[in-house]
Amino acid sequence: MTWVGSCMPRLTKSELARHRAWLSDWRTPADMAAYVSAVNNAMGAADFFRQGGVEFLRDAWLAAEFGQHRQSSSVRLVPSATNSPILKHGAAT
C-alpha cells in the first residue's frame, strides 16, 4: 500500500492484482465477504470508494452478500472481460 495525502493507504498495482486473483477463485460467500472486509479495513473506507481500479472489490463484496442471501455454496469474480460475479449453488468444484 502507498500512503497518500492525509495518511490514507492506497493499494498498489501488484496488491490489486493479488486481490483480484484471490477473488477469482471459488470461495464461500462468507470467506469472500471476510476477505473484502479485511482489505477495506486495511485501506480505509474513503479509498475503498475513491481509489480507481478497486471496483472489483465492491463487486466481490456484493457477490458475497448476494451469495449469502441466496445460500450459494460458492462465489467468485470472473475475468474483467465478462465483468460480472458468478454464483454457484450446490457443491463447490
Residue, then its C-alpha position, 0 to 999 in steps of 0.5 A: m500500500t502507498w500512503v497518500g495525502s492525509c495518511m490514507p493507504r492506497l493499494t498498489k498495482s501488484e496488491l490489486a492484482r493479488h486481490r483480484a486473483w484471490l477473488s477469482d477463485w471459488r470461495t464461500p460467500a462468507d470467506m469472500a465477504a471476510y476477505v473484502s472486509a479485511v482489505n477495506n479495513a486495511m485501506g480505509a473506507a474513503d479509498f475503498f470508494r475513491q481509489g480507481g481500479v478497486e471496483f472489483l472489490r465492491d463487486a466481490w463484496l456484493a457477490a458475497e452478500f448476494g451469495q449469502h442471501r441466496q445460500s450459494s455454496s460458492v462465489r467468485l469474480v470472473p475475468s474483467a472481460t465478462n465483468s460480472p460475479i458468478l454464483k454457484h449453488g450446490a457443491a463447490t468444484 
